[in-house]
Amino acid sequence: MKISVIGTGYVGLVTGGCLAEIGHEVVCTDNDAAKLHILESGRLPIYEPGLEGVIAKARQAGRLSFCPNPADAVAAGDTIFICVGTPPLPNGDADLSAIDHVARVVATEAQSSKLVIEKSTVPARTGQELKRALSVYGRKPGVVFRVVSNPEFLREGTAVADFLHPDRIVVGVEDEIAEQQMKEIYRPVLERKFKCPVHSPACPDATAPQWLVTTINSAELIKHASNSFLALKISYANMVADLAEKLGADIQEVVRAVGMDPRIGPSFLSAGLGFGGFCLPKDLQAFVHLAERSGVDFTMLKEAEKINRRRVERFFEKIRRALWVIKGKKIGVLGLAFKPNTDDIRFAPAIDLIHQLLAEGAHVRAYDPEAMEKARAVLPQVEYAKNSYDVATESEALLIATEWPEFRELDWERMRDAMARPLILDGRNLLSPKEMKALGFEYYSLGRPD
């Protein structure tokens, strides 16, 4: 099947690369010439484990190409995946101007009927507006547009595996023809008939993905409801962590037991600096604003957002108590990305934390395995270290802001000996308090006894 993907951001690149991986002919386009130049050169503008190999293999096989002209891309595909950004507006609503622009391009440039698929995260009823825009701007006789909502459930750091081995595929459609077209696109995934680039020599045994057919409105609502519930779980864990500290309990012991209940599950019950990235914060805000416009009280999600905003502030209080005076102190920060296995610093708690440190006059040295290049653009005042041990050298405090697994495996005796003061403030509860204290560290974390 010939597929066009409009938008070469995170979702667009994963979608285009993986669709080509399972055998489709894919052309990707974007209005960002610089990004297309990077892709044409064989590099990626983002870091995502496994994606570079998938895209390189698909290009070599002739199944994936990049096109600077959206009109040519529209003409090339029988199916159009819309993967453009929907960033938050100042009031918290999703900015849908890029989707509106794509609708105009598709409607005016299409010379034949198209299946138009929303892959971007959008508020409910966006599909209805997309249908209307395609109808208004597309007036060619015989050209029919079928609109589908196909929300993505990709996790940064495991997105390739998530696309190729999903737990469910949700398609919001209005007729059986669109459903069958979508099933044909995903048939290799549903039947597991592709050579998996993630697992070698064979994929682990797993149940086939659930094929869920809904209305367009329901599919759009499913995505926002899913992300908001995950945000709610994180904020709930952080709320309980604050109480655990007051009572002398250990939040990790608490959430471990709570997560064993199959009605709850352990995923996302993690206390720390809170959630970041581009998805959860903006989707939560957009969902709240959608509810308000619809006259529905979403106070619960507002509180989840409020708890998350306060996490860096609460952690900073611990830093201030431990150091007394922050001005002039050399402080090392481990981790800049909002989560491990990505270079994404958007809404990353580490970035907010460093801004506060700099505002109080600290000298900050930081290290992240993947995110330093992007961090330099927003934090030029920071000294960027060549490795974790360099961060520790002469530091009077070491802050863990991202839970990269490699930080857990560091030679902590070496780290201790390099520091001016062996003080660790662990914002991700990555390390063992007992082990750190046995090594001679002054150690503080979140939701656990100090």
N, C-alpha and C positions, 0 to 999 in steps of 0.2 A: 504494500500500500504506500502511496506517495503522501507524505505528511509534511506540513510546514509548521514550524514553531516560531512564534513571534515573541521576541524577548529572550535575551541571552544572559539573564541573571541566574541566580542559584537554581530556581525551579526550572527555568528554560533549558539550561545546560544539562541538568540531570535528566529531564524529560527527553530532550532531543537525543542525547547520547544513549540512553537506555532503549528508546524506541528503535534506534539504529542497531543496537546490540542484538535485539530480538528479531531483526530481519527486515525492518521497514526502510524505505528510502526517505531520508529526512533532510530538509533544508532549513537552516536557522537564520533568522534575520533580526536586526536591531537597528535603532536609529543612532546608536553610539558607535561612531566610526573607530574610535580608539580601541574600544573593546573588541570589535571585529578584527582589527589589526592584530591584537594580541592572540586571538584565536587562530587566525590564519597562519601565524608564525609557529603554531604548535604548542603554545603555552595557554594556561588558564588564568583568568582574572580572579579566581577564587581558589581556595584550597579545600578539597574534598577527597578523602582517601578513596583510591580506586578509580576516580572519574577521569583523570588524565589518560590512563591506559585505555579505558573504554572509548573515549573520544578519538584517541590516536588510532586504535584498531578499526573503528567504524570509518574514519576518513580514509585509511589505507585501503579498506575494502570497497570504497566508493559509495558507501551508503549514507554518508553524512557530509554536508557541505555548508558553507556560510555565505550568505548573500547580503550585499549592502543595500539592495533595493527592495523594500517591503512589497512593492507591486509585483515584482518578479517572483518573490516568494509565495505570494497569494496565488499567482497563476500556476505555480509548480505543484501545489498540493491539492488533493481532493479533500483533505482534512486539515483544519487549521486549529492548532493549539495556541490559545492566548495565555502567555506566561509573563506578562508585563507586571511591573511593580504597582502596589496599591499602598503607598506610604500614608502615614497618618497626617491629617490636616491639623492646624492649630487647635481646633475644637475637639479633636479625637476621632472624628469621622474618617473613613477611608477615602483617599483621593482616587477617584475613578476616572480621572481625565485621560489617562493612558489607554484605558479600555475603550473609552468613547472614541479616541483617535483611531485605535485599531479597527473598531467597527466601521468607521468611515472609509478607511483604506480597503478593508475587505469588501464592503458593499460596492464601492465604486470601481474597484479593479477586477473583481471576479467576473470571468466570462462564462463560468459554468456553475452548477449547483455545488454547495460546500457544506460539510459538517463542521460547525464552529463550536469549539470546546473551551469552556472556561476552566483553566487550570489555576489561574491566580486565585488567591483567597479574597473573596468578595462578600459583602453583606447580602442577606437574603433579598430576593427580588431584583438583583442585578441582572439575572438572566432574562427577566421580562423586559428590562430596559434595553438590554443588548439586542433582543429580538426586534424591538421597536426601532432602534437605530438602524439595524440592518435593513428593515423594511422601508424606512424613510429614505435612506441614501442609496439603496439598491433598487433600481427601477428597470433593470433589463428583463425583457420577457423570457420566461423559461428558466431563469436563475432562481433557485430555491435555497434558502438557508435554514438548516436544522441546527438548533442550539442545544447544547448539552452542558451540564455542570458535572465536572469530574474532579472533585477536590483532591489535593495532594496531602499525603500524610508522611512526608519525608522528615527524617531527623538529621540535622547537620552532623556529619561524622559517620553516618551509616546510610546515607541516602541511596547509594547504588543498590545495596542489599534490600533496602526498604521498597524500592521501585520494583525490583525483580522478584522479590519474595514478600509481597504484602500480606497482611492478615485479612484485608478486605479491599475490594475495589468498588467504590460508590459511583454510580452513574445516574444523574438526574436527567430524565428524558420526557418527551411528550408523545412519542409514538414508537411503534415497534421497529420501524426502519432504523431510527437512530440507535435504538438499543442493539440491534444486530450489527450495525456498523461498529459500535463501540466494542462489542464482544469479539469481532474479527480483529480489531486492533490489539486487544489484550489476549487473544487466543494462545499465543506462545507462553505467556505468563500463567494463564489459567491451567494449561495442560503441561506446563513445565517442560516445554520443548524448545530449549535454547541452551547454548553452551555458556554456563555461568562463569563470569569473570571474577566472582567473589570467592567461591569455594572450589578447592582443588583437593583431590581429583574429582569429587562428586559432592553435590549439595546434601546437607543433612536431611534425614527424613522429616517431613513436616506435612501438615494438612494443606490441602489446596486452598487458595484464597476464596473468601466468601464473595460472591457476586451479588451486590445489592443494588436493585433498581428502585429508584424513588422518583418523585417529582423534582423538578428543577429547584423549587423553593426549599424543599426538604434537604436536598444535597448541599445547598449553600449553607443552610442552618447547621447541618451536621459538622461541618468543618469548624465553624466558630464555637459551637457547643463543645466540641472535643478539646480544642485548645484552651478554652476558658476553664474547663473542668481540670485540666492538667495544672493550669496556673493556680486554681483553687487548692489543689492538693499540696503544692509547694508552699503556698502561704499558710495553709493549715499546719503543716509541719513546722514552719517557722514560728507561728503563734504558740504552738505547744512547746517549742524549744525555749521560748522566753519564760514560760511557766516552769519548765524543767530546771532552768538555771536558778530560779528563785527557791525551788523546793529541794535542790540538791540531787535531782534525778539526772539520768543520762538519756538525751533525746534519741540517740541511736538505738539504745535498748528498747525504748518505747516504740519507735516507729517500726523496728524489726518485728516486734510482737503484733502490732496493729496490722502490719502488712501481710501477716500470715493468714488473716481472715480472707477467704476467697472472694467475699463480697467487696473487699477494699483493694487488696493487692499492694505489693511493695513499690511499684514504679512511681516515681516523682514524690514519694514521701521522704524528702531529703531536706534537712535544715542547713542553712548557710547564708550566703550573701543574697540569695533570692534569684529569680529568673531574669534573663536578659535575652539578647538576640533580637531579630527583627520580627519574629512571629508572635510569640506569646504576648509581649506588651502591647503591640499595635492591635492584635486581634481582640484582646480583652477590652481595650478602649472602644474599638469599633462596635463590639457586641453590646457594650453598655449604652452607647449612643443610639444604636438601633432600637434597643429596648425602650429608651426614654422617648424616642420619637413615636414609638408604638403604644405608649402609655402603660408600659409594664415596669414594675419596680425591680431593679437589679441591684439593690443595696448590697446583697451578699458579694457580688463581684466587685463592687466599688470598695468594699472593705479588703478584699483580697489584693486589689491594686494598691491600696493604702499601706497594707502590711509590707508589701514588696518594696515600696518606695522608701520605707523606713529602715530596711535591712542594712544598707551601707552606713546610715547614720548611727545605728546601734553598734555596729562594728567599730566605727570611728570613736565612739565613747570608750570602748575597750582599749583602743590604741592610746587615747589621751590619758586614761588612768594608768596604763603601764609605763608610758614614757614621761608623764607629767608635763614636760615641755616638748613640743614638736618642732618648733622653729630651730633651724640649724642642724637638726638630726639627720644622719644618713640612714635612709630607710630603703630596704630592698623589697621588691614586689615580684613574686613568682606567679605568672599568669596574667594575660591581657585579654585573651578571647573570652567570650561569654560562657563558653563551655569547651571541653577538650575536643581534639580532632577537628578543629576548624580554625580559620583565621578571621572569623567574623567578630568585630568589636562593637557592632551596633547595639546600643543599650546595654553594653557589658558593665556589670557592677565594678569591675576592676578600673575601668576608665573614670567612672564617677569618684571612686575612692582616691585615685591618684590626683584628680582635680582638687579634691579637698586637702590632700597632703601638701600640694604645691601652694594652695591658697594660704596655708598656715606656715609656709616658709621651710618645709622639709626639702632635703636633697634626695631625690628619688632615682634609684637605679632599678631597672626592670628587665625581665627576661620572659619570653614566651617562645615555644618551639616553632610557631607558625605566624603569629599575629604582629610581630614587631614592625614590619614594613608599613602596615596599615595604621598602627598606633603612632608611628612617627608623624604622620600627617595631622593628627589631632593633638598630640602631646610632644611638640618639638623640644620642650624644656627638660624632658626626661633623658637620663643617660641610659642607653640600651646596652646590656651586657652580652658577652659572647656565649655565656652559659650560666647555669644556676650557681656554680661555685664563685663565679665572678660577681654575681649579685650579692653573695654573702660577705664578700671581702670588706672588712671594716664597718659593716652595717651595725647599727644599734638596735634594729628590729627587722625581722623578716616576716612579710605578710604573704600568706597563700591565698590568692584570689581566684584561681582556676584549678580545677582538680585534674590536671594532667597526670596520668599514671606514672610517668617518669619521675615526677617529684617525690612520689612515695618511695622510689627505689634509690634515691640519692644516698651518698655516703654522708650520713648526718654527723658523724664525728668530725669529718673534714669540714663540713659546713660550720659546725660549732667553733672549731679552732680558727676559722677564717673571720668570724664575727667579732666586732668590738664588744658586743654584749650578746650573750646567747639567749635572745628573746624571740619567740615565735608567736605570731597571732594567726591562727588557722581559720580562715573564713569559709573553708569548705569541709571542715572536720575530716581532713584527708589522713591525718596521722594519729597515732595512738598516744594519748596523754601519758600513759604509764611508761611507754618506751622513751618518749621525749624527755620526760623528767628524769628517768634513769640515766640518760645521757648527759644530764646537767643543764638542760634547757629550762628556762622560764617559759611556760607554755599556756596559751589561752585559746579556746575555741568557742563555738556557739551551741548553747543548749546542753553543755556537759560541765560537770563540776571542775572548777579551776584548781 
